[in-house]
């Protein structure tokens, strides 16, 4: 049996491997460009698209492979990003939530939106649109 001294620091858990990305945005052009940026990174990942928060929740619930990274727009019809985050909190099991990194992207640079996103326990990062391959690269390096 190994005894750890009080000075021994706990090892940080290794971040999960990035296997899948879910783009949640009602703007087809943004989804198209974001897929191009992700493909330019030469990652071996599956990229799926949901056009609103409701589709994203269904995707997370029905999918055999849980998305590792959710790129979430705030302004969408049917169910916006804020409503998605609330429904995610209420309906997704903790073991699934723990596997997902949520990043909010928005054209809004308003301090209230940025602050609200950063205070949400499920949101890891906030990026103002437009997104670029460099922003995706930094994001993936940071969390995966």
N, C-alpha and C positions, 0 to 999 in steps of 0.2 A: 504494500500500500504506500502510495506516495503522499508525503505531507507537504503542503505548500506553506511557505513562510508568509508572514503578513506583507512582506515586501513584493511578493510575486503578484504580478498584475494578471488579471484575467485576459485571455486572448480574445480579440474581437472576432465575432463570427465572420466567416468568409461571405461576401455578398453573393447572392444567387447569380447563376449564369443567365444572361439575357437570351431567352428563347422566343419570346413573342411580344409584339407591340400592338396595342389597340388604339387607333386614332379615333377620337370622338369629336367630330366636327361636321356641321351641316353644309359646309362650303366644299363642294367637290374640287375646286381648284386648289384649295389649301391641302386637301387630302392627297391630291395628285402630286403636288410639289413636295409635301412631306415624305411621301413614299420614295420619290426620287432622291431626296437628301439622305434618307435611311439607306437606300440601295447603294449610294456612293460610298458609304462607310464599309462596304463589303462584309456585312454581318450575316451570319447564317441564322436569320430570324424570320418568323412568319409575321406579316403585317396585315392586320384586319382593320376594317372600318365600320364604325357605327355612326349614323347620322344624327343621333341625339342621345340623351342620357338613358331614355327608356330602352333603346336598342343596345346600349352598352351594358346595362344591367342584365338584359336577357342573354347577351353574349357571355358575360361572366358566369351567369347561372347555368347556362346550357353547354358551355364549352368543355370539352374533355381536357384541354390544356388551358389553364388559367393564364391570362396575359400577365407578363412580368411587369410591363410598363404600360400605363394608360396615359395618353396625351389628351387632356381634356380641355375643350373650348368652354367658355362660360356662357356665351350667347347663342342659344339654339332654340328652335321651336320644339314643341311637344314636352320635352323635359330638358331644362337648361342645366348647365354645369353645377350650379348651387343645389338645385333639386336632386341631381344625381348624387352629389356628395351626401346629402341627407338620407336618401334612399339606400345608398351604399352602407352608411352607418347603421341604418335600421334593419336591413335585410340580408346583408352578406355575412356569412359566418366568419368569426375571427381568424380561423386557420387559413381562410382564403384571403382575407384582408391583409394578413401578414406577408403574403407572397407578392403583393402588388405595390408597385411604386407609382403614385399618381403625380403627374406634373400638369399644372394648369397653364394653358396658353391663352392669351387674350389680346385683342387690339386695345383694350382698356389699360391705360397706365395710371388710372386713378388710384390715389393712395388708399382709398377705402377698399377697393377690390383687392389690391395687393396685400393689404393688412388682413383682410378677411380670409384670403387664401392661405396666407402664412400662419394664421391662427388655427386653421383646420388641421386636426391631428393626422389626417390621411394625405394631405398635400405635402409633398417633399420639396417642391420647387415651383416657382412662378416665372414664366417667360413671356415677355411681351412680343407679339407678332410684329413683323414677320419672323418666322423661324428660318434658320439656315443650316447647312450641313455642319458648320462649325459649332453652332449651338447644340445640335444633336450630339456631336462628338464629345463635347464637354460634359453634357448631361449623362451620357452613357459611361464615360470614364469616371464620373463622380459616383454613380450608383451601382455600376456593374463591373 
